[in-house]
Each structure stands twice: as C-alpha cells, then as structure tokens.
Amino acid sequence: MTSQAATATDPEAIATAVGGSGELEAGATVTLQPVPSPTPSVAPTEAVSAANDIKDAVAEKSQTAASLVDTLDSMALSIGDMRVSVWDGLVVVLVIVGVITAAYFMSKLLQSLLKRITKLDVTQRLLAEKLISLAVWAIAILFGIDLLGIDLTALAVFSGAFGLAIGFGLQKTFGNLIAGIILLMDRSIKPGDVIAVADQAGASTFGQIRKIGIRAVSITTRDQKEYLIPNENLMINQVENWSYSSKNVRMQIPVGVSYGCDIKHAELLMLEAAKMCKRVLNSPPPTVWLDQYGESSVDFVIHCWIKDPEAGVGNVKSEVLKNLWDLFQRDGVEIPFPQRDLNFRNNEQFEQLIAAIGQRLEKKPDES
C-alpha cells in the first residue's frame, strides 16, 4: 500500500491524494497546515475622541446635521498615527471658548464673594484672589482636556521641543508671577503704598501703587505718569516704601535768613508758617533746626510731618514757604541775596592805580 502525504498549501498534491472520485485512497496521509491571514492595516488614531461622541449624538438627532458633520469629518489630515479633521478642530475651538468663558465668570463670581469677607485686609484679599484665579484656570484647563478626550500621547513627538520653548519663553513670566505672590505674602508692598521710583533718566520720584498684577506693579506718580515695574525688580532691588509700617512722612524745607536779623524771632515765624498749613500734623509737631552758617545767609531747616504722602509733598512745601514769605514781609525779616566780599592785595601797582584815579577825579572839578 503506497503512503502519500500532502499539505494544505499544495492543491495538486491534495487532488492526487484524494483522487478523481473525491475520496482518499487507502493509506494516504493528508497534513493540513494553517494558512496565515493577511496583516490588517492600522487605522489612524483620533486625536480628539470627544468629536466622535458628539458626531454620534448629532446623527441620532438629525440626518441633515449628521451629513454635514460627516462632510467636515471627511476633510482630515493624517500625521503619523494621528488623524485630525475639520470637525475635530471645530469641536476643539468651541470647547476652548466655552471653558475660557466659564473660567472667567467663575473667577469673577468667586472674587465678588471674597470681597464680602470683611475680615481680610487689602493684601490678604488680593493674594486670595490671585490664588483662586490660578486654581480656577488650572481646573478649567484640566477639565477641557478631559472633556475633549485629547490623546496626549499623539503629541509626544512635539512635547519635548514645545515644553523647552515654553520654559525659555515664559521663564520671566513665571518668575514675576512667583515674585508677586511672595510680595503679597510678606506684605512688603500693597495697593495704596507710596514708594520711591526712578524714571528712565535716573531722576528719583515717588508714586502710589495702584495695582499688583501677574507680571508687573502699576505705579502712578503725581503727574499721572504710570510706571509698570516687573515684580522681580521690586523683590530683588532696594525699595523705599513711604507707608510700609506708617504713613507719617517727615518733610525738610530749607530756609535762609540774613545775618543781621534776629534768628530767634525768625525761628518762631518758621514754626508759625508750618503750623498754618492744614496738612502738617500737630503731633509730632514741626521743628526748626539751625543747619549751618552759609556764605551769605544763616541756613535753617523746617521739619514737619504729614500723613498723606499720596496727595503730594511739593504742594506742602510750597504752602509753607508762601506763609513764611508773608510773615517775613510783615516783621521785616530779610531773605538775603548771594553776596561776595572781594579783598585786594596792597602792592605798588594797586597804589599807582588808586593815585591815578584820584588825580583824574580832582581834575574834573577844575575843568568845569
């Protein structure tokens, strides 16, 4: 008896082993081997899974809207394993707008509720508002990502370069944000404080803090110039805060009088001129110091205190000097002009010059 073997992949061998009758011959052996199935093609991954859910929900409601959504979804671009269509982009834009709008109104609502808490001072309330805003926006971003169902692994190719670019580009922004929070926590500056600032020319002046923002502090001077100073500069540089622990500020007003006047009486007039100014405090009272004996005057300094430096200091000085002018004119106290004493050395040439001038003066009456 002849033994025959055939595999499932050899049709002619199977036909010979089976025979024309379609039956196996006696002693024939047939070995069947599985035929490998073709490898299926991998479909691109949807970057926004929420778009498919919304598309299915729209298809159940209206066939017309479903056809429009299918048209938008057919216009797609495949990048590697990621598929992005026009419908995906439209869903992302709508979700981003909705999340930003909800986060904005939610932060405003929480801030309005926070303002009703009277136990917090201005600095504590401002710090709480900033922390609440950061928390609301962080939750909104995470909620938006979860709502869209974005497959972040599809963006792994760009995440490294994008994160590096953001790190370098927003380094100063995050630094100013942290610096602003630290300034509010230690209460070194707060809205309403009067601090000394310097303009671009280097001239130092003072201004009042209007707002402490995420990036910079807004300071307004008396001439309505507004300076935006980065938060980092105020934290690492020296700042002259006129109202840190107390809003009382001492002013110094220099005054000069003649050597021939009664300096005690002049001192009393200076005190009276300072007390006549409404913004000058009675406690501590104004004082007058004798500063020095100048070249042409006796120099005094009037020291007076005010408690509202945000209203300006130059106007207080002007009012005191105006009052003092009227008092000096009333009592005959002289404000001297600059004077210079010239001393000539006595030598032969100087004596000859004096003699020549004297002879000329003697001749003039004779000629007349």
C-alpha positions as CSV (number, residue, x, y, z in Angstrom):
1,M,0.0,0.0,0.0
2,T,1.5,3.3,-1.0
3,S,1.6,6.1,1.5
4,Q,1.1,9.6,0.2
5,A,1.4,12.9,2.1
6,A,0.1,16.3,1.1
7,T,-0.1,19.7,2.6
8,A,-3.0,22.1,2.7
9,T,-0.9,24.6,0.8
10,D,-0.4,22.3,-2.2
11,P,-3.7,21.9,-4.1
12,E,-2.3,19.4,-6.7
13,A,-0.9,17.1,-4.1
14,I,-4.3,17.2,-2.3
15,A,-6.1,16.4,-5.6
16,T,-3.7,13.4,-6.3
17,A,-4.2,12.1,-2.8
18,V,-7.9,12.4,-2.9
19,G,-8.2,11.1,-6.4
20,G,-10.7,11.9,-9.1
21,S,-13.5,10.4,-7.0
22,G,-13.0,12.9,-4.3
23,E,-12.2,10.1,-1.8
24,L,-9.0,9.5,0.0
25,E,-7.1,6.4,-1.2
26,A,-6.2,3.8,1.3
27,G,-3.1,4.6,3.2
28,A,-2.9,8.2,2.0
29,T,-1.9,10.8,4.6
30,V,-3.0,14.4,4.4
31,T,-1.3,17.0,6.6
32,L,-3.2,20.3,7.0
33,Q,-1.3,23.5,7.8
34,P,-3.0,26.8,8.7
35,V,-2.8,29.5,6.1
36,P,-1.5,32.8,7.5
37,S,-4.1,35.5,7.5
38,P,-3.2,38.9,5.9
39,T,-2.0,41.6,8.3
40,P,-4.8,44.2,8.9
41,S,-3.9,47.9,8.3
42,V,-3.8,50.1,11.4
43,A,-6.3,53.0,11.2
44,P,-5.0,56.4,12.4
45,T,-5.8,57.3,16.0
46,E,-8.3,60.0,16.5
47,A,-6.6,62.9,18.3
48,V,-9.9,64.2,19.8
49,S,-12.1,61.3,20.9
50,A,-14.9,63.7,22.0
51,A,-15.5,64.6,18.4
52,N,-16.7,61.1,17.6
53,D,-19.1,61.1,20.6
54,I,-20.6,64.5,19.6
55,K,-20.9,63.2,16.0
56,D,-22.8,60.2,17.1
57,A,-25.1,62.3,19.3
58,V,-25.8,64.6,16.3
59,A,-26.5,61.7,14.0
60,E,-29.3,60.4,16.3
61,K,-31.0,63.8,16.3
62,S,-30.9,64.9,12.7
63,Q,-29.8,63.3,9.4
64,T,-29.1,66.6,7.8
65,A,-26.7,67.7,10.6
66,A,-25.2,64.2,10.5
67,S,-24.4,64.6,6.8
68,L,-22.8,68.0,7.4
69,V,-20.7,66.6,10.3
70,D,-19.6,63.6,8.1
71,T,-18.6,66.1,5.4
72,L,-16.5,68.1,7.9
73,D,-15.0,64.9,9.3
74,S,-14.0,63.6,5.9
75,M,-11.7,66.6,5.4
76,A,-8.9,65.3,7.6
77,L,-5.2,65.3,7.7
78,S,-3.2,62.3,8.9
79,I,0.1,62.9,10.7
80,G,1.7,59.6,11.5
81,D,-0.8,57.7,13.7
82,M,-2.8,60.8,14.4
83,R,-5.9,61.9,12.3
84,V,-7.1,65.5,12.6
85,S,-10.2,66.6,10.7
86,V,-12.0,69.9,10.3
87,W,-14.7,68.6,12.6
88,D,-12.1,67.9,15.3
89,G,-10.8,71.5,15.0
90,L,-14.2,73.0,15.3
91,V,-15.0,70.9,18.4
92,V,-11.7,72.0,20.0
93,V,-12.4,75.7,19.3
94,L,-15.9,75.5,20.7
95,V,-14.8,73.7,23.9
96,I,-11.9,76.1,24.4
97,V,-14.2,79.1,24.1
98,G,-16.7,77.6,26.5
99,V,-14.0,76.7,29.1
100,I,-12.4,80.1,28.9
101,T,-15.8,81.8,29.3
102,A,-16.9,79.6,32.2
103,A,-13.5,80.1,34.0
104,Y,-13.7,83.9,33.5
105,F,-17.1,84.2,35.0
106,M,-16.4,81.7,37.8
107,S,-13.3,83.6,38.9
108,K,-15.2,86.9,38.9
109,L,-18.0,85.3,40.9
110,L,-15.6,83.9,43.5
111,Q,-13.8,87.3,43.7
112,S,-17.0,89.1,44.3
113,L,-17.9,86.6,47.1
114,L,-14.4,87.1,48.5
115,K,-14.8,90.9,48.7
116,R,-17.8,90.4,51.1
117,I,-15.4,88.8,53.7
118,T,-14.5,91.9,55.8
119,K,-12.0,90.1,58.0
120,L,-9.4,90.2,55.3
121,D,-7.3,93.3,54.6
122,V,-6.4,94.6,51.2
123,T,-3.2,92.5,50.8
124,Q,-4.8,89.2,52.0
125,R,-7.8,89.7,49.8
126,L,-5.6,90.4,46.8
127,L,-3.5,87.4,47.5
128,A,-6.6,85.2,47.9
129,E,-8.0,86.5,44.6
130,K,-4.8,85.6,42.7
131,L,-4.6,82.1,44.2
132,I,-8.3,81.5,43.4
133,S,-7.8,82.7,39.8
134,L,-4.9,80.4,39.4
135,A,-6.8,77.4,40.8
136,V,-9.9,78.1,38.6
137,W,-7.8,78.4,35.4
138,A,-5.8,75.2,36.2
139,I,-9.0,73.3,36.9
140,A,-10.6,74.7,33.7
141,I,-7.6,73.6,31.6
142,L,-7.6,70.1,33.0
143,F,-11.4,69.9,32.6
144,G,-11.2,71.0,29.0
145,I,-8.5,68.4,28.2
146,D,-10.6,65.7,29.8
147,L,-13.8,66.9,28.1
148,L,-12.1,66.8,24.7
149,G,-10.6,63.4,25.4
150,I,-7.4,64.5,23.7
151,D,-4.9,61.7,23.2
152,L,-1.8,63.4,24.6
153,T,0.4,60.5,23.6
154,A,-0.2,61.5,20.0
155,L,1.6,64.8,20.7
156,A,4.6,63.1,22.3
157,V,6.7,63.9,19.3
158,F,6.3,67.6,19.8
159,S,6.0,67.7,23.6
160,G,9.8,67.9,24.3
161,A,10.5,70.8,21.9
162,F,7.3,72.6,22.8
163,G,7.9,72.3,26.6
164,L,11.5,73.6,26.1
165,A,10.3,76.5,24.1
166,I,7.7,77.4,26.7
167,G,10.2,77.0,29.5
168,F,12.6,79.6,28.0
169,G,9.9,81.9,26.7
170,L,7.8,82.1,29.9
171,Q,10.7,81.9,32.3
172,K,10.4,85.6,33.2
173,T,6.7,85.5,33.3
174,F,6.6,82.7,35.9
175,G,9.4,84.4,37.8
176,N,7.4,87.6,38.0
177,L,4.2,85.6,39.0
178,I,6.0,83.9,41.9
179,A,7.6,87.2,42.9
180,G,4.2,88.9,43.0
181,I,2.8,86.2,45.2
182,I,5.8,86.5,47.6
183,L,5.5,90.3,47.8
184,L,1.8,89.9,48.8
185,M,2.6,87.1,51.3
186,D,5.2,89.1,53.2
187,R,3.1,92.4,52.8
188,S,6.2,94.4,51.9
189,I,4.1,96.3,49.3
190,K,0.4,96.6,48.8
191,P,-2.0,98.7,46.8
192,G,-2.1,102.3,48.1
193,D,1.5,102.3,49.3
194,V,3.7,105.2,48.3
195,I,7.2,104.1,47.2
196,A,10.1,105.9,45.6
197,V,10.7,105.0,41.9
198,A,13.2,106.2,39.3
199,D,12.3,107.2,35.7
200,Q,14.3,106.4,32.6
201,A,16.6,109.5,33.1
202,G,17.5,108.3,36.6
203,A,15.6,111.0,38.4
204,S,14.0,109.6,41.6
205,T,10.4,110.4,42.3
206,F,7.6,108.8,44.3
207,G,4.4,107.1,43.2
208,Q,1.4,105.3,44.6
209,I,0.8,101.6,43.9
210,R,-2.4,101.2,42.0
211,K,-2.4,97.6,41.1
212,I,-0.2,94.5,41.6
213,G,-0.6,92.3,38.5
214,I,0.6,88.9,37.5
215,R,3.7,90.4,35.7
216,A,4.2,93.9,37.0
217,V,3.2,96.5,39.5
218,S,1.4,99.6,38.3
219,I,2.7,102.8,40.0
220,T,1.2,106.3,39.3
221,T,3.1,109.5,40.0
222,R,1.7,112.9,40.8
223,D,2.0,114.0,37.2
224,Q,-0.1,111.0,36.2
225,K,2.8,109.1,34.7
226,E,2.2,105.3,35.2
227,Y,5.2,103.1,35.6
228,L,4.9,99.3,35.1
229,I,7.7,97.7,37.2
230,P,8.3,94.0,37.0
231,N,7.6,92.2,40.2
232,E,11.1,90.7,40.3
233,N,12.7,94.2,40.3
234,L,10.8,95.1,43.4
235,M,11.7,91.9,45.2
236,I,15.5,91.9,44.5
237,N,16.2,95.6,44.4
238,Q,16.1,98.2,47.2
239,V,12.6,99.8,47.5
240,E,11.9,103.0,49.5
241,N,8.4,102.4,50.9
242,W,7.0,105.6,52.5
243,S,4.0,103.8,54.0
244,Y,5.2,100.3,54.9
245,S,4.7,100.4,58.7
246,S,3.4,104.0,59.0
247,K,2.1,106.6,56.5
248,N,3.7,109.5,58.5
249,V,6.4,111.2,56.4
250,R,8.7,113.9,57.6
251,M,9.5,116.8,55.2
252,Q,12.5,119.0,55.2
253,I,12.2,122.6,54.0
254,P,15.4,124.7,53.8
255,V,15.2,128.4,54.6
256,G,17.9,131.1,54.7
257,V,17.8,134.4,56.6
258,S,20.2,137.5,56.8
259,Y,23.0,137.6,59.3
260,G,21.6,140.9,60.6
261,C,18.2,139.6,61.6
262,D,17.0,138.2,64.9
263,I,17.4,134.4,64.3
264,K,15.2,133.5,67.3
265,H,12.3,135.6,66.0
266,A,12.9,134.1,62.5
267,E,12.7,130.6,64.0
268,L,9.3,131.4,65.6
269,L,8.0,132.7,62.3
270,M,9.1,129.5,60.6
271,L,7.2,127.4,63.1
272,E,4.1,129.6,62.7
273,A,4.3,129.2,58.9
274,A,4.5,125.4,59.2
275,K,1.6,125.2,61.6
276,M,-0.6,127.3,59.3
277,C,-0.5,124.6,56.7
278,K,-3.6,122.3,57.1
279,R,-1.8,119.1,56.1
280,V,1.0,119.5,58.6
281,L,0.5,117.3,61.7
282,N,0.4,118.8,65.2
283,S,1.8,115.5,66.6
284,P,4.6,115.2,66.0
285,P,4.9,119.0,66.0
286,P,7.0,120.8,63.4
287,T,10.5,121.8,64.4
288,V,13.2,124.2,63.2
289,W,16.9,123.3,63.1
290,L,19.8,125.7,62.5
291,D,21.7,123.9,59.7
292,Q,24.8,126.0,59.1
293,Y,26.3,129.4,58.7
294,G,26.3,129.9,54.9
295,E,28.3,132.2,52.7
296,S,25.5,134.8,52.6
297,S,22.8,133.6,55.0
298,V,22.1,131.7,58.1
299,D,20.6,128.4,56.9
300,F,17.7,126.7,58.8
301,V,15.7,123.6,58.0
302,I,12.0,123.3,58.8
303,H,10.9,119.7,59.7
304,C,7.2,118.9,59.5
305,W,5.2,115.8,59.3
306,I,2.3,114.7,57.0
307,K,0.2,111.6,57.0
308,D,-1.0,111.6,53.3
309,P,2.1,111.4,51.1
310,E,-0.1,110.1,48.2
311,A,-1.5,113.7,48.0
312,G,1.9,115.1,47.2
313,V,4.8,116.7,49.1
314,G,5.7,119.6,46.8
315,N,2.4,121.4,47.4
316,V,3.0,121.3,51.2
317,K,6.5,122.8,50.8
318,S,5.1,125.5,48.6
319,E,2.3,126.4,51.0
320,V,4.8,126.6,54.0
321,L,7.2,128.9,52.0
322,K,4.3,131.2,50.9
323,N,3.1,131.5,54.5
324,L,6.7,132.3,55.6
325,W,7.1,134.9,52.9
326,D,4.1,136.8,54.2
327,L,5.4,136.6,57.8
328,F,8.9,137.7,56.9
329,Q,7.4,140.7,55.0
330,R,5.2,141.6,57.9
331,D,8.1,141.6,60.5
332,G,10.8,142.9,58.3
333,V,13.0,139.7,58.2
334,E,15.4,139.9,55.3
335,I,16.0,137.0,53.0
336,P,19.5,137.9,51.7
337,F,20.8,137.8,48.1
338,P,24.0,136.0,47.5
339,Q,27.0,138.2,48.5
340,R,30.7,138.1,47.8
341,D,33.5,140.0,49.6
342,L,36.5,141.0,47.4
343,N,39.8,141.7,49.1
344,F,42.6,143.4,47.0
345,R,46.2,142.9,48.0
346,N,48.0,146.2,48.8
347,N,51.0,146.5,46.4
348,E,52.8,149.2,44.4
349,Q,50.8,148.7,41.2
350,F,47.5,148.9,43.2
351,E,48.6,152.1,44.9
352,Q,49.6,153.7,41.5
353,L,46.1,152.8,40.2
354,I,44.4,154.4,43.1
355,A,46.5,157.5,42.7
356,A,45.8,157.8,39.0
357,I,42.0,157.5,39.7
358,G,42.3,160.2,42.4
359,Q,44.1,162.7,40.1
360,R,41.5,162.2,37.4
361,L,38.7,162.9,39.8
362,E,40.5,166.1,41.0
363,K,40.9,167.4,37.5
364,K,37.2,167.2,36.6
365,P,36.0,169.9,39.0
366,D,38.8,172.3,37.8
367,E,37.8,171.8,34.2
368,S,34.2,172.5,35.0
